Amino acid sequence: MGLGSMAEVTLRDARIAAEEARRDLRDGLDPRKQRRIRLGQIRRVGDTLQSVTDDAYQSHKKTLKNDGRDGRWFSPLRMHVLPLLGKTPIDRIDQHDIRDALAPMWETKTVTARKALSRLKTVWLHALALGFQGDLRTLENAKLLLGRTEPSSSHIPSMPWSEVPNFYKTLGECQAELALRLLILTGFRSGSVLNFDFDQVKDGDWVIPVEHSASRQEEGRSSVCLSSDLLS
């Protein structure tokens, strides 16, 4: 009886597999590949925005800092888009859906909203590579619907002169902090410091090339004496 039951089960499974293979052939599919998918040997990505985004992130994160472990690349989508659209099939999402998701922060958190839109483009390209239906114009249309944003700027308050000596003492030896030391000691513009080169130092004087001088004076007029301690 035991052998008979096993034979019946095996025969039934074989008939089911054969019928599935014939159906795949009728549908123009590769029966071997489809059987591997059904057995879980090939990972198949779901069609929701959440599934495609997760898969895109896994493929993309190796190109990110720290292998994407800090999640910064993913956070604009995780926080602002996926809660609203994550369960929606990606081929059913249109520009109006994206506009509605990003509109609340388009004016107040413009940088984050633009990052989310940029991440969505990566997800859309990934979806197309997976074989899902989609159109990159959906994202461009969403951007048009959101409209232009006015760039906002605010002045950074200057440090009171009385606090500069103590601040100077906190600066270390990395390249950026050495550059800031030079800026404080000379009072020159940041562009001159950024373009500093030891070839510009002649007999202890730092001669600013005319193209890096705010006053556009001829070379040699804008100069400052640099101590050996600063240059070491």
C-alpha positions as CSV (number, residue, x, y, z in Angstrom):
1,M,0.0,0.0,0.0
2,G,2.8,2.3,0.9
3,L,4.5,1.9,-2.5
4,G,1.2,2.3,-4.3
5,S,0.4,5.6,-2.5
6,M,3.8,7.0,-3.3
7,A,3.5,5.9,-7.0
8,E,0.0,7.6,-7.2
9,V,1.4,10.8,-5.7
10,T,4.4,10.8,-8.0
11,L,2.2,10.2,-11.0
12,R,-0.2,12.9,-10.0
13,D,2.7,15.4,-9.6
14,A,4.1,14.4,-13.0
15,R,0.7,15.0,-14.7
16,I,0.4,18.4,-13.0
17,A,3.9,19.4,-14.0
18,A,3.2,18.2,-17.6
19,E,0.0,20.2,-17.8
20,E,1.8,23.3,-16.4
21,A,4.6,22.9,-19.0
22,R,2.0,22.6,-21.9
23,R,0.2,25.7,-20.6
24,D,3.5,27.6,-20.4
25,L,4.3,26.6,-24.0
26,R,0.9,27.8,-25.2
27,D,1.5,31.1,-23.5
28,G,4.9,31.4,-25.1
29,L,6.9,31.0,-21.9
30,D,9.9,28.8,-21.1
31,P,8.6,25.8,-19.1
32,R,11.9,25.2,-17.4
33,K,12.2,28.8,-16.2
34,Q,8.5,28.9,-15.1
35,R,9.0,25.7,-13.1
36,R,12.1,27.1,-11.3
37,I,10.0,30.2,-10.5
38,R,7.2,28.1,-9.0
39,L,9.7,26.1,-7.0
40,G,11.2,29.3,-5.6
41,Q,14.6,28.8,-7.3
42,I,14.2,32.1,-9.1
43,R,13.2,35.2,-7.1
44,R,10.3,37.0,-8.6
45,V,9.7,40.6,-7.6
46,G,6.1,41.7,-6.7
47,D,4.5,44.4,-8.7
48,T,3.9,46.9,-5.9
49,L,6.0,50.1,-5.6
50,Q,7.2,48.8,-2.2
51,S,8.5,45.5,-3.7
52,V,10.2,47.1,-6.7
53,T,11.7,49.8,-4.5
54,D,13.1,47.2,-2.1
55,D,14.6,45.2,-5.0
56,A,16.0,48.4,-6.6
57,Y,17.6,49.4,-3.3
58,Q,19.3,46.0,-2.9
59,S,20.7,46.2,-6.4
60,H,21.7,49.9,-6.0
61,K,23.1,50.0,-2.5
62,K,26.5,48.5,-3.4
63,T,27.3,51.7,-5.2
64,L,26.4,53.9,-2.1
65,K,28.6,54.9,0.8
66,N,28.8,52.2,3.5
67,D,27.0,49.9,1.1
68,G,23.9,51.9,1.8
69,R,23.7,50.6,5.4
70,D,22.8,54.0,6.9
71,G,19.6,54.1,4.7
72,R,20.0,57.8,3.7
73,W,19.4,57.0,0.0
74,F,16.2,55.1,0.9
75,S,14.8,57.4,3.5
76,P,13.1,60.0,1.3
77,L,11.0,57.2,-0.3
78,R,10.5,55.3,3.0
79,M,9.3,58.3,4.9
80,H,7.3,60.3,2.3
81,V,6.3,58.1,-0.7
82,L,5.9,54.5,0.3
83,P,3.4,55.1,3.2
84,L,1.0,56.5,0.5
85,L,1.8,54.5,-2.6
86,G,3.8,51.4,-1.4
87,K,1.0,49.0,-1.8
88,T,0.0,50.2,-5.3
89,P,1.1,48.3,-8.4
90,I,3.8,50.4,-10.0
91,D,2.2,50.2,-13.4
92,R,-1.0,51.8,-11.9
93,I,0.8,54.8,-10.5
94,D,0.5,58.0,-12.5
95,Q,1.8,61.5,-12.3
96,H,-1.2,62.7,-10.2
97,D,-0.4,60.1,-7.5
98,I,3.2,61.2,-7.3
99,R,2.2,64.9,-7.3
100,D,-0.2,64.2,-4.4
101,A,2.5,62.4,-2.4
102,L,5.2,65.1,-2.8
103,A,3.1,68.2,-2.9
104,P,2.9,68.7,0.9
105,M,6.7,69.1,1.1
106,W,7.5,70.5,-2.3
107,E,7.7,74.0,-0.9
108,T,8.8,73.4,2.6
109,K,11.2,70.5,2.1
110,T,12.2,71.0,-1.5
111,V,15.6,69.3,-1.3
112,T,14.1,66.1,0.3
113,A,11.2,66.2,-2.3
114,R,13.6,66.4,-5.2
115,K,15.7,63.6,-3.7
116,A,12.5,61.4,-3.5
117,L,11.7,62.2,-7.2
118,S,15.3,61.3,-8.2
119,R,15.1,58.0,-6.2
120,L,11.8,57.2,-7.9
121,K,13.5,57.5,-11.3
122,T,16.0,54.8,-10.2
123,V,13.1,52.7,-9.1
124,W,11.2,53.2,-12.4
125,L,14.3,52.2,-14.4
126,H,14.6,49.1,-12.3
127,A,10.9,48.3,-12.8
128,L,11.4,48.6,-16.6
129,A,14.4,46.3,-16.4
130,L,12.3,43.7,-14.5
131,G,9.8,43.8,-17.3
132,F,7.0,45.8,-15.7
133,Q,5.0,48.3,-17.7
134,G,5.9,51.9,-17.1
135,D,6.8,55.3,-18.6
136,L,9.6,57.6,-17.4
137,R,7.4,60.5,-18.6
138,T,5.2,59.9,-15.5
139,L,7.9,61.4,-13.3
140,E,8.6,64.3,-15.6
141,N,4.8,65.0,-15.8
142,A,4.7,64.9,-12.0
143,K,7.5,67.4,-11.7
144,L,5.6,69.7,-14.1
145,L,2.4,69.4,-12.0
146,L,4.3,70.2,-8.9
147,G,5.6,73.4,-10.5
148,R,8.7,75.4,-9.9
149,T,10.0,76.2,-6.5
150,E,11.5,79.5,-5.5
151,P,15.0,79.0,-4.1
152,S,15.2,80.0,-0.5
153,S,18.3,81.4,1.1
154,S,19.3,82.7,4.5
155,H,22.4,84.4,5.7
156,I,24.6,82.6,8.1
157,P,25.4,84.9,11.0
158,S,29.0,85.8,11.5
159,M,30.9,84.8,14.6
160,P,31.5,87.6,17.1
161,W,35.2,88.6,16.8
162,S,35.7,88.0,20.5
163,E,34.9,84.3,20.0
164,V,37.3,83.7,17.1
165,P,40.5,83.0,19.2
166,N,38.8,80.2,21.2
167,F,37.3,78.8,18.0
168,Y,40.7,78.9,16.3
169,K,42.1,76.8,19.1
170,T,39.6,74.0,18.4
171,L,40.7,73.6,14.8
172,G,42.6,70.4,14.0
173,E,45.1,69.3,11.3
174,C,42.8,68.0,8.6
175,Q,42.8,69.8,5.2
176,A,39.5,71.6,5.7
177,E,40.4,72.9,9.2
178,L,43.9,74.0,8.0
179,A,42.2,75.9,5.2
180,L,39.9,77.6,7.7
181,R,42.9,78.5,9.8
182,L,44.5,80.2,6.8
183,L,41.2,82.0,6.1
184,I,41.0,83.4,9.6
185,L,44.7,84.4,9.7
186,T,44.7,86.2,6.4
187,G,41.2,87.5,6.1
188,F,41.2,86.7,2.4
189,R,38.2,85.4,0.5
190,S,37.4,81.7,0.6
191,G,38.0,81.4,-3.2
192,S,41.6,82.5,-2.7
193,V,42.1,79.9,0.0
194,L,40.5,77.2,-2.0
195,N,42.9,77.8,-4.9
196,F,45.9,78.1,-2.6
197,D,49.1,76.5,-4.0
198,F,52.6,76.5,-2.5
199,D,53.9,77.7,-5.8
200,Q,52.1,81.0,-5.0
201,V,54.4,81.6,-1.9
202,K,57.5,83.6,-2.8
203,D,60.0,84.5,-0.1
204,G,57.4,84.1,2.7
205,D,54.8,86.2,0.8
206,W,51.6,84.6,-0.5
207,V,51.0,86.2,-3.9
208,I,47.4,85.8,-5.0
209,P,47.1,85.3,-8.8
210,V,45.0,88.0,-10.4
211,E,42.3,85.5,-11.5
212,H,41.7,84.6,-7.8
213,S,41.7,88.1,-6.5
214,A,38.4,89.8,-5.8
215,S,39.9,93.2,-6.8
216,R,41.4,91.8,-10.0
217,Q,44.6,93.7,-9.2
218,E,47.7,92.7,-11.1
219,E,49.6,89.8,-9.7
220,G,51.8,90.8,-6.8
221,R,49.6,93.5,-5.3
222,S,47.5,91.2,-3.2
223,S,49.9,89.5,-0.9
224,V,50.3,88.5,2.8
225,C,53.3,87.4,4.8
226,L,52.9,83.8,5.9
227,S,54.9,82.4,8.8
228,S,56.8,79.2,8.6
229,D,54.6,77.7,11.3
230,L,51.5,78.2,9.2
231,L,53.2,76.7,6.1
232,S,54.7,73.7,7.9
